[in-house]
Amino acid sequence: MRIDLLHVADCPNLAVARERIAIALERTGAAATVREHEVATADEAERSAMSGSPTILVGGVDPFGGAGPSLACRLYRSGDEVEGAPSLDSLIEVFSR
């Protein structure tokens, strides 16, 4: 599995996203190559399918249904919670497919 972690410089949620990806991969036993890409322009965001920072693409697809190209901070909803990175449970579900 290929995972792309797209983000802007100094993204305040990058470390949390990175950590949750690592834990979810460990818990599911999924084999993956994780690549990080810093996106600096609106054109790059559009070309790379980044829907806010951070965006996680699995096999080139955003499993969390991004709203379109953006360099702004991204929010992820999990139940009643809203966070700047997908929940660990959400990532485990995605990586288990």
Protein Blocks (a to p, Z undefined) as FASTA:
>chain_A
ZZdddddehiaklmmmmmmmmmmmmmnopacdddddddfbfklmmmnopgbjadddeehi
afkopabjcfbdcdddehjbccfbdcfklmmmmmmZZ
